[in-house]
Amino acid sequence: MPEKIMMRLNKDFEGGFWAVDPSNPDSDHYQPVQAIYDISPYGMLLASLAGCTAQIVHTFAKNHSIEMDEIEIKLRYQHPDEEPEPSEIEGSSSRHGKITEQIQFIGDLSNSEKDKLFQVAQHCPIENLLEDGIIIKSQPVKD
C-alpha cells in the first residue's frame, strides 16, 4: 500500500509532518505526526526527503531575499508490487518502487522565483542519494 507524507516549513524553519493512515491509502486526509512511531519506515524515508528539500529551499530563499512564507511538500511512495506494468511507468521501472513529489511554494512569489526554487529543490542531497543509489555495508559489533 502507498505511503503518503506531507511536510510544511515556514520561513522561520518551524514546521511539521502529516501522514495519511496507511490502512486507508486512497485517502487524502493527512493527520499530524506526533511521534516517529506514527509513521512506517517508508514514511521516515519520505520525511527525510521532505525535510532536506524544505530546508535547502528555505535557506536558498532566505539567502537570496526571496519572500517565500512557507513550503508544502507532499510525497507518496508506491511499492513496486502496486506499480503499473513497467512499460506504463514514466522513465524506467524500478524494483524498489516510486516516489512522487508535489511542491507548493507559498508567498508573494513571481513565476520565475517559483521556477528557481523548484530547480533548487532538485539539488537535495537525499534526493540525489535516492536517485543515484548508495551502498550500505553493515556488520555486527563483536564483544
C-alpha positions as CSV (number, residue, x, y, z in Angstrom):
1,M,0.0,0.0,0.0
2,P,1.3,3.5,-0.7
3,E,2.7,5.8,2.0
4,K,1.9,9.5,2.0
5,I,3.7,12.2,3.9
6,M,3.3,15.9,3.9
7,M,5.7,18.5,5.4
8,R,5.2,22.2,5.9
9,L,8.0,24.5,6.8
10,N,7.8,28.3,7.3
11,K,10.4,31.0,6.8
12,D,11.4,30.7,10.5
13,F,12.2,27.0,9.9
14,E,9.2,25.9,12.0
15,G,7.2,23.1,10.6
16,G,5.8,19.6,11.0
17,F,4.9,16.4,9.3
18,W,1.5,15.0,8.5
19,A,0.7,11.5,7.2
20,V,-2.1,9.5,5.7
21,D,-3.2,6.4,7.6
22,P,-1.5,3.6,5.7
23,S,-4.6,1.4,6.2
24,N,-6.5,3.9,4.1
25,P,-4.1,4.6,1.3
26,D,-6.7,6.2,-1.1
27,S,-7.4,8.9,1.5
28,D,-6.0,12.4,1.2
29,H,-6.8,13.1,4.9
30,Y,-3.4,14.0,6.4
31,Q,-3.1,13.7,10.2
32,P,-0.3,15.3,12.3
33,V,2.6,13.0,13.1
34,Q,3.1,13.2,16.8
35,A,6.0,10.7,17.2
36,I,8.3,8.8,15.0
37,Y,6.5,5.5,15.6
38,D,3.4,7.1,14.0
39,I,5.0,6.5,10.6
40,S,6.4,3.5,8.8
41,P,10.0,3.1,7.7
42,Y,8.9,4.2,4.2
43,G,7.2,7.2,5.8
44,M,10.5,8.0,7.6
45,L,12.3,7.9,4.2
46,L,9.7,10.3,2.8
47,A,10.0,12.6,5.8
48,S,13.8,12.7,5.4
49,L,13.4,13.7,1.7
50,A,10.8,16.3,2.5
51,G,12.9,17.8,5.4
52,C,16.0,18.0,3.3
53,T,14.2,19.6,0.4
54,A,12.4,22.1,2.6
55,Q,15.5,23.2,4.4
56,I,17.5,23.7,1.2
57,V,14.7,25.7,-0.5
58,H,14.2,27.9,2.6
59,T,17.9,28.5,3.1
60,F,18.2,29.5,-0.6
61,A,15.2,31.8,-0.4
62,K,16.5,33.5,2.7
63,N,20.0,34.0,1.3
64,H,18.6,35.4,-2.0
65,S,16.0,37.7,-0.4
66,I,13.1,35.7,-1.9
67,E,10.0,36.3,0.2
68,M,8.7,32.7,0.5
69,D,6.5,32.3,3.5
70,E,6.1,28.5,3.5
71,I,6.8,25.4,1.5
72,E,4.5,22.4,1.4
73,I,5.8,19.1,0.1
74,K,3.6,16.1,-0.4
75,L,5.4,12.8,-1.1
76,R,3.9,9.4,-2.0
77,Y,5.9,6.2,-2.0
78,Q,4.4,3.5,-4.2
79,H,5.6,-0.1,-3.5
80,P,6.9,-2.0,-6.6
81,D,4.1,-4.6,-6.4
82,E,1.5,-1.8,-6.7
83,E,3.0,-0.1,-9.7
84,P,1.5,-0.4,-13.2
85,E,3.3,-2.6,-15.7
86,P,6.9,-1.3,-16.3
87,S,6.0,0.0,-19.7
88,E,3.5,2.3,-18.2
89,I,5.9,3.8,-15.7
90,E,7.5,7.1,-16.6
91,G,11.2,6.7,-17.2
92,S,12.4,3.3,-16.2
93,S,11.0,0.6,-14.0
94,S,12.4,0.0,-10.5
95,R,12.3,-2.9,-8.2
96,H,12.3,-0.5,-5.3
97,G,9.1,1.4,-6.1
98,K,8.5,5.0,-7.0
99,I,8.3,8.3,-5.1
100,T,6.1,11.1,-6.4
101,E,6.6,14.6,-5.1
102,Q,4.4,17.8,-5.2
103,I,6.0,21.0,-4.0
104,Q,4.0,24.2,-3.3
105,F,5.7,27.5,-2.6
106,I,3.6,29.9,-0.6
107,G,4.2,33.6,-0.5
108,D,4.2,36.7,-2.8
109,L,6.4,35.0,-5.4
110,S,6.8,35.6,-9.1
111,N,6.7,32.6,-11.5
112,S,10.4,33.0,-12.2
113,E,11.1,32.8,-8.4
114,K,8.9,29.7,-8.1
115,D,10.8,28.1,-11.1
116,K,14.1,28.9,-9.4
117,L,13.0,27.5,-6.1
118,F,11.8,24.3,-7.9
119,Q,15.3,24.0,-9.5
120,V,16.9,24.4,-6.1
121,A,14.6,21.7,-4.6
122,Q,16.1,19.2,-7.1
123,H,19.5,19.5,-5.5
124,C,18.5,18.0,-2.2
125,P,21.3,15.5,-1.2
126,I,18.8,12.9,0.0
127,E,17.1,13.0,-3.5
128,N,20.5,12.6,-5.1
129,L,21.3,9.6,-2.9
130,L,17.9,8.0,-3.8
131,E,18.3,8.6,-7.5
132,D,22.0,7.5,-7.7
133,G,21.8,4.7,-5.2
134,I,24.1,4.2,-2.2
135,I,26.0,1.2,-1.0
136,I,25.4,0.2,2.6
137,K,27.8,-2.2,4.3
138,S,26.5,-3.5,7.6
139,Q,28.4,-5.6,10.2
140,P,27.7,-6.7,13.7
141,V,29.7,-5.4,16.6
142,K,31.6,-8.2,18.3
143,D,32.2,-8.2,22.0
